[in-house]
C-alpha cells in the first residue's frame, strides 16, 4: 500500500509543475534581452492555467525567464497582454472572449490580433475581426499577424491583400493597426507601403534585436516561462 500512496503523492507533485508545449518540464526559459524593462505576453487557446492577478516576468541570475520569483534577480510586471481573436474568414479563437474579458476586468493593457490567411478573402477576414473585437480607448490598436503565404501567391499579391485588410480595419476603428511578422518577412516580403506606414511587431527569436530596426514590439522568444502561465509562452519587449 505504501507504494501506491507514494506514487499518488508524486503524481500530485508533477501535476503542479508547469510543462512546456513539448511536454518537458519548464522551470526556466529563454534568455531575456539585457535592457528589457517592459514586457508583452501574447496568448491564445494554446495557453492555459493563467492566473491573471499574478502575471510576472522573473529573470534569474543567468538572465533567463524563471518560475522561481523568490530567487529571481529581477521581477517585472507584464505590461500588456495580446490575445488571439480571429483567423481567416470564420475562425474565432475558443478562449478569446474569456481571456479578453479577464484582461479587461483587471484593467490590463490588452490587444487583439487576427491571424491572416493569404488564401482567404481579405475583406471577409476584416469583417470577421470587426464582428468579434470591440476596442476601448485604452486598448492597443487592432493587430494583424502575417507569417504565412499559400503556394502560388507572390509577395506583391500578399502585400496587396494585407493592405486591403489594414485599410478596412483602420477606417472602421479610426486607428492605425499594428502588423506582426518575422524579421525576414518585414525586410524581404512585405511592401514598404506596409512596413513604413504601420507600427511593426517583429518576431526574432534571438538575444540580438531585429535587423528590421524600426520596430515597436519585438517578440524575442516562444519559450519564455512566466509566473501566472502554465508552460512556455511567447514574450515580447516593448520599445
RAKA-V737126 format. One record per residue. N is the residue number from 1. RES is the residue in one letter. PHI is phi in degrees with one decimal (* if undefined). NEAR is the number of other ideal C-beta (glycine too) atoms within 8 Angstrom. Layout:
n = {N/N}
res = {RES/RES}
phi = {PHI/PHI}
near = {NEAR/NEAR}
This chain:
n = {1/2/3/4/5/6/7/8/9/10/11/12/13/14/15/16/17/18/19/20/21/22/23/24/25/26/27/28/29/30/31/32/33/34/35/36/37/38/39/40/41/42/43/44/45/46/47/48/49/50/51/52/53/54/55/56/57/58/59/60/61/62/63/64/65/66/67/68/69/70/71/72/73/74/75/76/77/78/79/80/81/82/83/84/85/86/87/88/89/90/91/92/93/94/95/96/97/98/99/100/101/102/103/104/105/106/107/108/109/110/111/112/113/114/115/116/117/118/119/120/121/122/123/124/125/126/127/128/129/130/131/132/133/134/135/136/137/138/139/140/141/142/143/144/145/146/147/148/149/150/151/152/153/154/155/156/157/158/159/160/161/162/163/164/165/166/167/168/169/170/171/172/173/174/175/176/177/178/179/180/181/182/183/184/185/186/187/188/189/190/191/192/193/194/195/196/197/198/199/200/201/202/203/204/205/206/207/208/209/210/211/212/213/214/215/216/217/218/219/220/221/222/223/224/225/226/227/228/229/230/231/232/233/234/235/236/237/238/239}
res = {X/X/X/X/X/X/X/X/X/X/X/X/X/X/X/X/X/X/X/X/X/X/X/X/X/X/X/X/X/X/X/X/X/X/X/X/X/X/X/X/X/X/X/X/X/X/X/X/X/X/X/X/X/X/X/X/X/X/X/X/X/X/X/X/X/X/X/X/X/X/X/X/X/X/X/X/X/X/X/X/X/X/X/X/X/X/X/X/X/X/X/X/X/X/X/X/X/X/X/X/X/X/X/X/X/X/X/X/X/X/X/X/X/X/X/X/X/X/X/X/X/X/X/X/X/X/X/X/X/X/X/X/X/X/X/X/X/X/X/X/X/X/X/X/X/X/X/X/X/X/X/X/X/X/X/X/X/X/X/X/X/X/X/X/X/X/X/X/X/X/X/X/X/X/X/X/X/X/X/X/X/X/X/X/X/X/X/X/X/X/X/X/X/X/X/X/X/X/X/X/X/X/X/X/X/X/X/X/X/X/X/X/X/X/X/X/X/X/X/X/X/X/X/X/X/X/X/X/X/X/X/X/X/X/X/X/X/X/X}
phi = {*/-64.5/-64.9/-65.2/-62.0/-62.3/-61.7/-64.4/-63.0/-64.1/-61.6/-63.2/-65.5/-63.7/-61.6/-80.0/-87.2/-68.0/-110.2/-81.0/-64.1/-88.0/88.8/-84.5/-62.3/-119.9/-103.6/-131.4/-132.2/-64.6/-67.4/-101.2/-52.5/-57.8/-99.6/-68.9/-132.0/-116.5/-120.7/-123.0/-101.3/-121.7/-137.4/-149.6/-64.8/-69.2/-98.5/-137.0/63.3/-83.5/-105.6/-65.1/-86.8/-130.2/-82.3/-135.9/-101.6/-100.5/-117.3/-83.7/-64.9/-93.2/78.3/-114.4/-64.5/-143.5/-81.5/-90.6/-66.4/-64.0/-102.7/-71.3/-78.4/-140.5/-133.9/-122.9/-71.9/-72.7/-77.4/-144.3/-121.1/-110.1/-119.5/-67.9/-104.2/-137.0/-150.8/60.5/-94.5/-133.5/-82.9/-115.5/-57.9/-66.1/-108.8/-58.8/-60.0/-64.2/-68.0/-61.6/-68.1/-61.3/-64.1/-66.2/-67.7/-100.6/57.1/-76.9/-64.9/-137.6/-142.1/-127.1/-119.7/-111.3/-86.9/-82.5/-109.8/-66.5/-83.9/-106.1/-67.9/-67.4/-66.6/-68.2/-66.5/-64.8/-64.1/-64.0/-64.5/-60.1/-65.2/-117.7/-117.0/-111.6/-104.9/-93.2/-59.3/-82.1/-73.9/-65.5/-60.1/-56.5/-129.6/-115.0/-97.1/-120.7/-145.5/-132.4/-135.2/-76.3/-59.7/98.9/-87.8/-95.1/-55.9/-64.2/-65.5/-60.7/-61.6/-64.4/-67.2/-60.5/-61.7/-60.1/-61.3/-61.0/-68.4/-63.5/-67.2/-62.3/-65.8/-68.5/-91.8/69.7/-139.9/-76.4/-66.5/-94.7/-111.8/-96.5/-163.4/-81.2/-57.3/-70.0/-61.9/-63.5/-84.9/-116.1/-111.6/-72.9/-72.4/-57.6/-61.1/-87.5/-69.5/-93.4/-112.5/-130.4/-59.9/-112.2/-110.0/-104.6/-95.5/-146.1/-83.4/-164.0/-76.7/-90.4/-59.7/-56.5/-74.5/-77.9/-80.1/-88.0/-109.1/-102.7/-127.6/-130.1/-82.2/-96.3/-163.8/-114.9/-125.7/-82.9/-112.6/-126.3/-62.3/105.3/-134.1/-76.2/71.8/-76.3/-149.6/-72.7/-137.6/-127.2/-97.9/-101.8/-68.9}
near = {4/5/6/7/8/8/8/8/8/8/8/8/8/7/6/5/8/12/9/12/6/4/5/6/7/12/9/10/13/11/8/11/10/6/4/10/4/9/13/14/15/13/15/10/8/6/12/6/8/12/8/10/6/7/15/12/14/13/13/13/5/6/9/11/15/14/10/9/10/4/7/11/6/6/8/12/6/14/9/14/15/13/17/14/13/15/8/10/9/5/9/10/12/5/11/16/8/7/12/12/8/10/12/10/6/8/5/11/9/13/13/17/14/15/10/13/11/11/5/9/6/12/9/9/16/13/9/15/14/10/6/10/10/3/10/6/4/5/10/10/12/15/15/15/11/12/8/7/8/8/4/3/9/5/10/7/9/14/13/8/11/15/11/11/15/13/8/13/14/12/7/8/10/5/8/8/14/16/16/14/14/9/11/7/11/14/8/6/11/13/9/5/8/13/13/6/6/10/9/14/15/15/11/13/9/5/6/4/8/10/7/11/6/6/12/8/14/14/15/14/12/8/9/13/16/14/10/11/15/8/13/10/13/10/15/13/11/10/6}
